[in-house]
């Protein structure tokens, strides 16, 4: 789930006009552990784009890892850097058939914590970071969720005849229906081989949250 709040504390050490972006993740065989973990994990990954100036391959905020010089899509000459919250093991590496038993939620609280909660079966697993790192709670206006490749711009390959229904619900005190944004507006570098169908937006009520839903298939 990404967001680009302005004036974050994370960008305070950069004169390049940087922006932050945050993902709430469930990953199978976590590549961020240095070696493939053999487990299904959940964590939060916070990115800062266009930070500082590219010097000898590394100029990132304290506690962040250097990824690459900033891409032209973010309009600067600084660096792209990322940091992960503690990775929490959900189970041994889950097969794709376990998707129906998984649910992910992400929250952000100003002056508090940002938390990912992944529910598998009847158990819940969580990982958190201070919201002050990204200040996402100050301006979260859009969200993206999908089943995609496992990092590094990779693609999740579904068998022919696959169909996946995705639903994103919002809990922000409003019942106003969200707006579906076209597939060209996706922000993560990973993808899948499914074709996006029609997106439907629904308003909330006294018992339901505003949401969008779409089907992908091949």
C-alpha positions as a Markdown table, in Angstrom:
| # | Residue | x | y | z |
|---|---|---|---|---|
| 1 | Unk | 0.0 | 0.0 | 0.0 |
| 2 | Unk | 1.8 | 3.1 | -1.1 |
| 3 | Unk | 1.6 | 6.8 | -0.2 |
| 4 | Unk | 3.6 | 9.9 | -0.9 |
| 5 | Unk | 3.2 | 12.3 | 2.0 |
| 6 | Unk | 5.1 | 15.5 | 1.8 |
| 7 | Unk | 7.6 | 16.9 | 4.4 |
| 8 | Unk | 8.3 | 13.6 | 6.2 |
| 9 | Unk | 11.0 | 13.5 | 8.9 |
| 10 | Unk | 12.7 | 10.8 | 6.8 |
| 11 | Unk | 13.3 | 13.3 | 4.0 |
| 12 | Unk | 14.6 | 15.9 | 6.4 |
| 13 | Unk | 18.2 | 15.0 | 5.7 |
| 14 | Unk | 17.8 | 15.4 | 1.9 |
| 15 | Unk | 17.9 | 18.5 | -0.2 |
| 16 | Unk | 16.7 | 16.6 | -3.3 |
| 17 | Unk | 12.9 | 16.9 | -2.7 |
| 18 | Unk | 12.5 | 13.2 | -1.7 |
| 19 | Unk | 9.3 | 11.3 | -1.2 |
| 20 | Unk | 8.4 | 8.2 | 0.8 |
| 21 | Unk | 6.5 | 5.1 | -0.1 |
| 22 | Unk | 5.4 | 2.2 | 2.1 |
| 23 | Unk | 4.5 | -1.5 | 1.4 |
| 24 | Unk | 2.6 | -3.9 | 3.7 |
| 25 | Unk | 3.8 | -7.3 | 2.7 |
| 26 | Unk | 3.2 | -11.0 | 2.9 |
| 27 | Unk | 6.1 | -12.8 | 1.1 |
| 28 | Unk | 6.7 | -16.5 | 0.5 |
| 29 | Unk | 10.4 | -17.3 | 0.8 |
| 30 | Unk | 11.5 | -13.8 | 2.0 |
| 31 | Unk | 14.4 | -12.6 | -0.2 |
| 32 | Unk | 15.2 | -9.7 | 2.2 |
| 33 | Unk | 16.7 | -12.1 | 4.8 |
| 34 | Unk | 19.9 | -12.3 | 2.7 |
| 35 | Unk | 19.1 | -15.9 | 1.7 |
| 36 | Unk | 15.8 | -17.4 | 0.8 |
| 37 | Unk | 14.1 | -18.1 | 4.1 |
| 38 | Unk | 11.9 | -21.1 | 3.3 |
| 39 | Unk | 9.1 | -19.5 | 5.2 |
| 40 | Unk | 6.1 | -17.2 | 4.6 |
| 41 | Unk | 6.7 | -13.9 | 6.4 |
| 42 | Unk | 5.0 | -10.5 | 6.9 |
| 43 | Unk | 6.6 | -7.1 | 7.4 |
| 44 | Unk | 6.5 | -3.4 | 6.4 |
| 45 | Unk | 8.9 | -2.1 | 3.8 |
| 46 | Unk | 9.5 | 1.7 | 3.8 |
| 47 | Unk | 11.1 | 3.4 | 0.8 |
| 48 | Unk | 12.6 | 6.8 | 0.3 |
| 49 | Unk | 13.0 | 8.0 | -3.3 |
| 50 | Unk | 15.4 | 10.7 | -4.5 |
| 51 | Unk | 17.2 | 10.9 | -1.2 |
| 52 | Unk | 20.5 | 12.8 | -1.0 |
| 53 | Unk | 23.1 | 12.6 | -3.8 |
| 54 | Unk | 24.6 | 9.5 | -5.3 |
| 55 | Unk | 28.0 | 9.2 | -3.7 |
| 56 | Unk | 30.1 | 6.1 | -4.1 |
| 57 | Unk | 27.0 | 4.0 | -4.4 |
| 58 | Unk | 25.5 | 4.8 | -1.0 |
| 59 | Unk | 23.8 | 7.8 | 0.6 |
| 60 | Unk | 20.8 | 6.7 | 2.6 |
| 61 | Unk | 19.1 | 7.6 | 5.9 |
| 62 | Unk | 20.4 | 5.8 | 9.0 |
| 63 | Unk | 19.0 | 2.2 | 9.1 |
| 64 | Unk | 18.1 | 2.2 | 5.4 |
| 65 | Unk | 19.7 | 0.1 | 2.6 |
| 66 | Unk | 20.8 | 1.5 | -0.7 |
| 67 | Unk | 19.0 | 0.2 | -3.7 |
| 68 | Unk | 19.9 | 2.3 | -6.8 |
| 69 | Unk | 20.2 | 5.8 | -8.1 |
| 70 | Unk | 16.8 | 7.4 | -8.3 |
| 71 | Unk | 14.7 | 6.5 | -11.4 |
| 72 | Unk | 13.7 | 9.3 | -13.7 |
| 73 | Unk | 10.0 | 8.6 | -12.8 |
| 74 | Unk | 10.6 | 10.2 | -9.4 |
| 75 | Unk | 12.3 | 13.3 | -11.0 |
| 76 | Unk | 15.6 | 13.6 | -9.2 |
| 77 | Unk | 19.3 | 12.6 | -9.0 |
| 78 | Unk | 19.2 | 11.2 | -5.4 |
| 79 | Unk | 19.1 | 7.6 | -4.2 |
| 80 | Unk | 16.4 | 5.0 | -3.7 |
| 81 | Unk | 16.7 | 3.4 | -0.3 |
| 82 | Unk | 14.6 | 1.0 | 1.8 |
| 83 | Unk | 14.2 | -0.3 | 5.3 |
| 84 | Unk | 12.3 | -3.2 | 6.7 |
| 85 | Unk | 10.4 | -3.7 | 9.9 |
| 86 | Unk | 11.1 | -7.0 | 11.8 |
| 87 | Unk | 10.0 | -9.9 | 9.6 |
| 88 | Unk | 7.5 | -12.2 | 11.4 |
| 89 | Unk | 7.2 | -15.8 | 10.3 |
| 90 | Unk | 3.6 | -16.9 | 9.6 |
| 91 | Unk | 4.3 | -20.5 | 8.6 |
| 92 | Unk | 6.6 | -22.7 | 6.5 |
| 93 | Unk | 6.5 | -21.7 | 2.8 |
| 94 | Unk | 2.8 | -21.7 | 1.9 |
| 95 | Unk | 1.6 | -22.9 | -1.5 |
| 96 | Unk | -0.5 | -20.7 | -3.7 |
| 97 | Unk | -3.6 | -22.7 | -2.8 |
| 98 | Unk | -3.4 | -21.1 | 0.7 |
| 99 | Unk | -4.3 | -17.7 | -0.6 |
| 100 | Unk | -8.0 | -18.1 | 0.3 |
| 101 | Unk | -6.9 | -18.5 | 4.0 |
| 102 | Unk | -4.8 | -15.3 | 4.0 |
| 103 | Unk | -5.9 | -11.8 | 4.8 |
| 104 | Unk | -3.7 | -8.7 | 5.1 |
| 105 | Unk | -4.5 | -5.4 | 6.7 |
| 106 | Unk | -2.3 | -2.3 | 7.1 |
| 107 | Unk | -2.9 | 0.7 | 9.4 |
| 108 | Unk | -1.2 | 4.0 | 10.1 |
| 109 | Unk | -1.6 | 6.1 | 13.3 |
| 110 | Unk | -0.2 | 9.6 | 13.5 |
| 111 | Unk | 2.3 | 9.9 | 16.3 |
| 112 | Unk | 1.9 | 6.2 | 16.8 |
| 113 | Unk | 2.8 | 3.1 | 14.8 |
| 114 | Unk | 2.1 | 1.7 | 11.4 |
| 115 | Unk | 1.2 | -2.0 | 11.6 |
| 116 | Unk | 0.7 | -4.9 | 9.2 |
| 117 | Unk | -1.5 | -7.7 | 10.4 |
| 118 | Unk | -1.7 | -10.9 | 8.4 |
| 119 | Unk | -4.3 | -13.5 | 9.3 |
| 120 | Unk | -3.8 | -17.1 | 8.4 |
| 121 | Unk | -6.6 | -19.4 | 9.4 |
| 122 | Unk | -7.5 | -18.5 | 13.0 |
| 123 | Unk | -4.1 | -16.9 | 13.8 |
| 124 | Unk | -2.9 | -13.3 | 13.3 |
| 125 | Unk | 0.7 | -12.1 | 12.9 |
| 126 | Unk | 1.9 | -8.5 | 13.1 |
| 127 | Unk | 4.9 | -6.3 | 12.6 |
| 128 | Unk | 5.2 | -2.5 | 13.2 |
| 129 | Unk | 7.3 | 0.6 | 12.7 |
| 130 | Unk | 7.0 | 4.1 | 14.1 |
| 131 | Unk | 4.7 | 6.3 | 11.9 |
| 132 | Unk | 7.2 | 9.2 | 12.3 |
| 133 | Unk | 9.6 | 7.4 | 9.9 |
| 134 | Unk | 7.4 | 7.9 | 6.9 |
| 135 | Unk | 4.6 | 10.1 | 8.3 |
| 136 | Unk | 2.2 | 8.1 | 6.1 |
| 137 | Unk | -0.7 | 8.8 | 8.4 |
| 138 | Unk | -0.5 | 12.5 | 7.5 |
| 139 | Unk | -1.6 | 12.0 | 3.9 |
| 140 | Unk | -2.6 | 8.5 | 3.0 |
| 141 | Unk | -5.0 | 8.9 | 0.0 |
| 142 | Unk | -4.4 | 5.8 | -2.1 |
| 143 | Unk | -3.8 | 2.1 | -1.8 |
| 144 | Unk | -2.8 | -0.7 | -4.1 |
| 145 | Unk | -3.0 | -4.5 | -3.4 |
| 146 | Unk | -2.3 | -7.5 | -5.5 |
| 147 | Unk | -0.5 | -10.8 | -5.7 |
| 148 | Unk | 2.7 | -10.2 | -7.6 |
| 149 | Unk | 6.3 | -11.4 | -8.0 |
| 150 | Unk | 8.6 | -11.8 | -5.1 |
| 151 | Unk | 10.7 | -8.6 | -5.2 |
| 152 | Unk | 13.3 | -7.4 | -7.8 |
| 153 | Unk | 10.7 | -6.5 | -10.4 |
| 154 | Unk | 9.7 | -10.2 | -10.8 |
| 155 | Unk | 6.4 | -11.5 | -12.1 |
| 156 | Unk | 4.0 | -14.0 | -10.5 |
| 157 | Unk | 3.1 | -16.6 | -13.1 |
| 158 | Unk | -0.4 | -18.1 | -12.8 |
| 159 | Unk | -1.5 | -21.2 | -14.7 |
| 160 | Unk | -3.7 | -20.7 | -17.7 |
| 161 | Unk | -7.4 | -20.6 | -16.6 |
| 162 | Unk | -6.6 | -18.9 | -13.3 |
| 163 | Unk | -8.9 | -16.3 | -11.8 |
| 164 | Unk | -8.2 | -14.1 | -8.8 |
| 165 | Unk | -10.8 | -11.8 | -7.1 |
| 166 | Unk | -9.2 | -9.0 | -5.1 |
| 167 | Unk | -11.0 | -6.8 | -2.6 |
| 168 | Unk | -9.6 | -3.7 | -0.8 |
| 169 | Unk | -11.6 | -2.3 | 2.0 |
| 170 | Unk | -11.0 | 1.1 | 3.7 |
| 171 | Unk | -11.5 | 2.0 | 7.4 |
| 172 | Unk | -11.1 | 5.7 | 7.8 |
| 173 | Unk | -14.3 | 6.9 | 9.4 |
| 174 | Unk | -16.0 | 7.6 | 6.0 |
| 175 | Unk | -18.6 | 5.8 | 4.0 |
| 176 | Unk | -17.8 | 7.4 | 0.7 |
| 177 | Unk | -17.0 | 5.1 | -2.2 |
| 178 | Unk | -13.3 | 5.1 | -3.3 |
| 179 | Unk | -12.3 | 5.7 | -6.9 |
| 180 | Unk | -10.9 | 2.9 | -9.1 |
| 181 | Unk | -7.7 | 4.0 | -10.8 |
| 182 | Unk | -6.5 | 2.4 | -14.1 |
| 183 | Unk | -3.8 | -0.3 | -14.2 |
| 184 | Unk | -1.3 | 2.1 | -15.7 |
| 185 | Unk | -1.2 | 3.9 | -12.3 |
| 186 | Unk | 0.3 | 0.9 | -10.4 |
| 187 | Unk | 3.3 | 1.8 | -8.3 |
| 188 | Unk | 5.1 | -1.4 | -7.4 |
| 189 | Unk | 7.7 | -2.8 | -9.7 |
| 190 | Unk | 6.4 | -6.3 | -9.5 |
| 191 | Unk | 3.6 | -7.8 | -11.5 |
| 192 | Unk | 1.6 | -10.9 | -12.5 |
| 193 | Unk | 0.6 | -12.5 | -15.8 |
| 194 | Unk | -3.2 | -12.0 | -15.3 |
| 195 | Unk | -5.4 | -9.6 | -17.2 |
| 196 | Unk | -7.3 | -7.0 | -15.2 |
| 197 | Unk | -11.1 | -7.0 | -15.4 |
| 198 | Unk | -13.6 | -4.3 | -14.4 |
| 199 | Unk | -13.1 | -2.6 | -11.1 |
| 200 | Unk | -16.2 | -1.9 | -9.0 |
| 201 | Unk | -16.2 | 0.7 | -6.2 |
| 202 | Unk | -18.8 | 0.4 | -3.3 |
| 203 | Unk | -19.8 | 2.9 | -0.6 |
| 204 | Unk | -19.8 | 1.9 | 3.0 |
| 205 | Unk | -22.7 | 1.6 | 5.4 |
| 206 | Unk | -23.3 | 1.2 | 9.1 |
| 207 | Unk | -22.0 | -2.4 | 8.8 |
| 208 | Unk | -19.6 | -2.4 | 5.9 |
| 209 | Unk | -16.5 | -0.5 | 4.8 |
| 210 | Unk | -16.0 | 1.4 | 1.5 |
| 211 | Unk | -14.2 | -0.9 | -0.9 |
| 212 | Unk | -13.2 | -1.7 | -4.4 |
| 213 | Unk | -13.2 | -5.1 | -6.0 |
| 214 | Unk | -11.7 | -6.5 | -9.3 |
| 215 | Unk | -11.2 | -9.8 | -11.0 |
| 216 | Unk | -8.0 | -10.8 | -12.8 |
| 217 | Unk | -7.8 | -13.9 | -15.0 |
| 218 | Unk | -5.9 | -15.5 | -17.9 |
